[in-house]
């Protein structure tokens, strides 16, 4: 199963945020990324913003030893 992630370094910002957020489900990942973007970067939650975040999702291999 591939794990999904979003990396803040891909979004231009003056604060040069280096946070990367990962989750197994797209919805969980988008919700966490929106929470981060709103609280840290002052973004506004909207359907358009969520669509933009969904385009930035990447997949990675999950660790072999997952509890």
C-alpha positions, 0 to 999 in steps of 0.5 A: 500500500502506498502512503500519500504525502504533501511537502510544503517546500513545493509551495512558495512561501516567505517562511520557507516551511519544510513540513511534509505531511503523510497519511494513508488516505487522501481525505485524511491527508488533505484535512491535515494539510488544510489545518496546517495551511490555515493555522500556519500560512493563513490560507483559507479553506475552500473547495478550490484550495482543497483541489489544489492540495489534491494535485500536490499529493505524491505517493511513497512506499510505506515502511515495511514494519508498520504496527 
